[in-house]
């Protein structure tokens, strides 16, 4: 059967409809990656949906913890970024609270919605400075707490948590922000 303008139009409309349905499904299921942000200028992938967030009560192993804190660099392959994202999301906790003990956050990865408030609780007898971005630095008194709004600029993505940062400081945890 020869392709006429009417048949060609139907084929194009059919293909567009299929692509739209697949795209909508991927977006709603949280599997459509978007570029996220980390203070290290990483381009790790992230999701705006919460479908991938599952409450995992098992803490990460030492190797998993180290891998979460080793953010892929800007030249990392998409496979490395995807592997990092999947591991980070596996341990993301929607607790609404980060507890610091010896500058180590619990949970290691906090999951919050953009604009949602969460609390940083300092369990130590010394004050700590918690930095998320250059503009988002918080002094948390000994045995005190600070309420923070998850609005770090740039929308959904990952932001590193730094505790008492100095030059060359490494992240001690991650905040995963979704829509």
Secondary structure per residue as TSV (DSSP state, phi and psi in degrees):
chain	resnum	aa	ss	phi	psi
A	1	X	-	360.0	122.9
A	2	X	-	-70.2	147.5
A	3	X	-	-80.3	118.5
A	4	X	-	-102.2	174.4
A	5	X	H	-60.7	-37.3
A	6	X	H	-67.8	-45.4
A	7	X	H	-64.7	-42.8
A	8	X	H	-61.9	-41.3
A	9	X	H	-61.5	-41.4
A	10	X	H	-65.1	-39.7
A	11	X	H	-63.4	-47.3
A	12	X	H	-62.2	-45.1
A	13	X	H	-62.3	-40.3
A	14	X	H	-62.8	-44.3
A	15	X	H	-64.8	-44.2
A	16	X	H	-60.7	-42.1
A	17	X	H	-64.2	-42.4
A	18	X	H	-63.8	-45.9
A	19	X	H	-61.6	-41.1
A	20	X	H	-63.9	-43.1
A	21	X	H	-64.6	-44.8
A	22	X	H	-62.9	-44.0
A	23	X	H	-62.6	-42.5
A	24	X	H	-63.7	-43.8
A	25	X	H	-61.1	-46.1
A	26	X	H	-62.9	-41.4
A	27	X	H	-65.4	-47.8
A	28	X	H	-67.3	-31.0
A	29	X	H	-82.5	-5.7
A	30	X	T	80.7	16.2
A	31	X	-	-100.6	-3.0
A	32	X	S	-85.2	108.4
A	33	X	-	-75.7	144.3
A	34	X	E	-121.6	158.5
A	35	X	E	-76.3	130.2
A	36	X	-	-98.7	-168.3
A	37	X	-	-138.5	145.1
A	38	X	-	-139.8	153.6
A	39	X	T	-61.0	-14.7
A	40	X	T	-88.1	10.0
A	41	X	-	62.6	28.6
A	42	X	-	-73.2	156.5
A	43	X	-	-115.5	46.0
A	44	X	-	-65.0	153.3
A	45	X	E	-84.5	156.0
A	46	X	E	-147.8	173.0
A	47	X	-	-128.7	146.9
A	48	X	S	-89.4	-13.4
A	49	X	S	-90.3	161.8
A	50	X	S	-101.2	3.6
A	51	X	T	-61.4	-30.1
A	52	X	T	-82.7	-13.4
A	53	X	-	-81.5	117.4
A	54	X	-	-125.0	138.2
A	55	X	-	-72.3	109.4
A	56	X	-	-106.6	111.6
A	57	X	-	-86.6	-9.3
A	58	X	S	-80.9	123.6
A	59	X	-	-68.8	155.0
A	60	X	-	-65.8	148.5
A	61	X	-	-69.4	170.6
A	62	X	H	-60.0	-39.4
A	63	X	H	-68.1	-40.9
A	64	X	H	-66.2	-40.9
A	65	X	H	-59.6	-47.3
A	66	X	H	-61.8	-39.9
A	67	X	H	-67.3	-37.3
A	68	X	H	-65.8	-37.0
A	69	X	H	-83.3	-6.9
A	70	X	S	-101.7	85.5
A	71	X	-	-71.2	134.3
A	72	X	-	-59.8	139.0
A	73	X	-	-75.2	173.3
A	74	X	T	-63.6	-21.8
A	75	X	T	-98.7	9.3
A	76	X	-	-66.9	151.7
A	77	X	-	-71.3	161.1
A	78	X	H	-61.0	-35.1
A	79	X	H	-62.2	-43.6
A	80	X	H	-63.9	-41.7
A	81	X	H	-64.4	-42.4
A	82	X	H	-64.6	-42.0
A	83	X	H	-61.9	-43.5
A	84	X	H	-62.0	-47.2
A	85	X	H	-58.7	-46.7
A	86	X	H	-61.7	-41.5
A	87	X	H	-66.8	-44.6
A	88	X	H	-61.6	-44.9
A	89	X	H	-65.9	-33.0
A	90	X	H	-56.6	-33.7
A	91	X	T	-107.8	5.4
A	92	X	E	-66.1	130.4
A	93	X	E	-118.4	127.6
A	94	X	-	-87.7	53.5
A	95	X	-	-82.5	-24.3
A	96	X	S	78.2	5.8
A	97	X	E	-147.8	138.5
A	98	X	E	-116.0	122.7
A	99	X	E	-101.3	128.1
A	100	X	E	-103.0	126.7
A	101	X	E	-130.8	119.0
A	102	X	T	53.3	40.5
A	103	X	T	64.6	17.4
A	104	X	E	-107.0	121.7
A	105	X	E	-81.3	146.3
A	106	X	E	-133.1	114.5
A	107	X	S	-77.1	164.8
A	108	X	S	-66.8	-37.3
A	109	X	E	-124.7	118.1
A	110	X	E	-98.7	131.4
A	111	X	E	-104.7	124.4
A	112	X	E	-138.8	157.5
A	113	X	E	-85.8	148.7
A	114	X	T	-56.3	129.7
A	115	X	T	87.9	-11.4
A	116	X	-	-75.0	145.7
A	117	X	E	-90.3	147.6
A	118	X	E	-140.7	165.5
A	119	X	E	-114.9	136.2
A	120	X	E	-103.7	119.8
A	121	X	E	-111.1	126.7
A	122	X	E	-97.1	113.6
A	123	X	-	-89.8	-2.8
A	124	X	S	-88.4	167.8
A	125	X	S	-91.7	9.4
A	126	X	S	-126.8	147.1
A	127	X	-	-67.9	151.1
A	128	X	E	-131.3	146.8
A	129	X	E	-101.5	121.6
A	130	X	E	-107.7	125.1
A	131	X	E	-120.7	133.4
A	132	X	E	-112.0	-42.8
A	133	X	E	-139.1	175.8
A	134	X	T	-56.3	-39.3
A	135	X	T	-87.6	-6.7
A	136	X	E	-122.2	83.9
A	137	X	E	-124.1	130.9
A	138	X	E	-129.5	132.0
A	139	X	E	-90.9	122.9
A	140	X	E	-116.8	115.9
A	141	X	-	-64.0	159.0
A	142	X	T	-56.7	135.0
A	143	X	T	55.5	22.7
A	144	X	-	-112.3	-175.8
A	145	X	E	-145.5	161.6
A	146	X	E	-141.0	129.4
A	147	X	E	-91.3	132.3
A	148	X	E	-127.8	141.5
A	149	X	E	-96.8	130.7
A	150	X	S	-76.7	75.7
A	151	X	-	-143.2	77.8
A	152	X	-	-97.5	6.2
A	153	X	S	86.8	143.6
A	154	X	S	88.6	0.1
A	155	X	S	74.7	-156.9
A	156	X	S	-61.0	151.3
A	157	X	E	151.3	-169.5
A	158	X	E	-106.6	140.6
A	159	X	E	-127.1	136.8
A	160	X	E	-75.2	149.2
A	161	X	E	-104.7	124.4
A	162	X	E	-114.1	139.3
A	163	X	E	-119.5	125.6
A	164	X	S	47.9	56.7
A	165	X	-	-67.3	144.4
A	166	X	-	-130.5	175.8
A	167	X	T	-57.6	133.5
A	168	X	T	79.3	11.3
A	169	X	-	-62.6	148.3
A	170	X	-	-107.9	155.1
A	171	X	-	-68.2	148.1
A	172	X	S	-110.3	-9.2
A	173	X	E	-169.7	179.6
A	174	X	E	-136.1	140.8
A	175	X	E	-109.2	120.1
A	176	X	E	-100.4	111.9
A	177	X	E	-104.8	127.4
A	178	X	E	-120.2	170.1
A	179	X	-	-75.4	360.0
